[in-house]
Amino acid sequence: MGGRSRFLSSWLLAAVLACSVVGAGCERRDDRVYDSDHGDYHAWNRDEVAHYNQWATESHRDPNRDFRRLPPDEQKQYWTWRHSHGDPDHR
């Protein structure tokens, strides 16, 4: 039984590690947003959220609304505004 228990423990550890690696890869992709009009990616991090909140406030939109749920036209308006307000973090 000891050998079987070690085998199962090893298998479980490998499965957990594999899931964490796969999950970490997905998180990195989710942290980037593609700007199709300008043909670049932007890291969606604390700085980008601050810019998004500023844009939303200035344009009388809800800053708590998820950017990815905005209609494409509003996303385009944000990226146009963003490119004219400093150098975004391109990745």
ChimeraX attribute file (.defattr): number of C-alpha atoms within 10 A of each C-alpha:
attribute: neighborCount
match mode: 1-to-1
recipient: residues
	/A:1	6
	/A:2	7
	/A:3	8
	/A:4	9
	/A:5	10
	/A:6	11
	/A:7	12
	/A:8	12
	/A:9	12
	/A:10	12
	/A:11	12
	/A:12	12
	/A:13	12
	/A:14	12
	/A:15	12
	/A:16	12
	/A:17	12
	/A:18	12
	/A:19	12
	/A:20	12
	/A:21	11
	/A:22	11
	/A:23	11
	/A:24	12
	/A:25	11
	/A:26	11
	/A:27	10
	/A:28	11
	/A:29	11
	/A:30	11
	/A:31	12
	/A:32	16
	/A:33	16
	/A:34	15
	/A:35	15
	/A:36	11
	/A:37	9
	/A:38	11
	/A:39	7
	/A:40	13
	/A:41	16
	/A:42	16
	/A:43	19
	/A:44	19
	/A:45	11
	/A:46	9
	/A:47	12
	/A:48	15
	/A:49	15
	/A:50	12
	/A:51	17
	/A:52	21
	/A:53	18
	/A:54	15
	/A:55	20
	/A:56	17
	/A:57	12
	/A:58	10
	/A:59	12
	/A:60	9
	/A:61	13
	/A:62	11
	/A:63	17
	/A:64	10
	/A:65	11
	/A:66	9
	/A:67	18
	/A:68	9
	/A:69	9
	/A:70	12
	/A:71	9
	/A:72	11
	/A:73	8
	/A:74	13
	/A:75	16
	/A:76	16
	/A:77	12
	/A:78	20
	/A:79	20
	/A:80	14
	/A:81	14
	/A:82	17
	/A:83	11
	/A:84	10
	/A:85	11
	/A:86	9
	/A:87	8
	/A:88	16
	/A:89	13
	/A:90	12
	/A:91	10
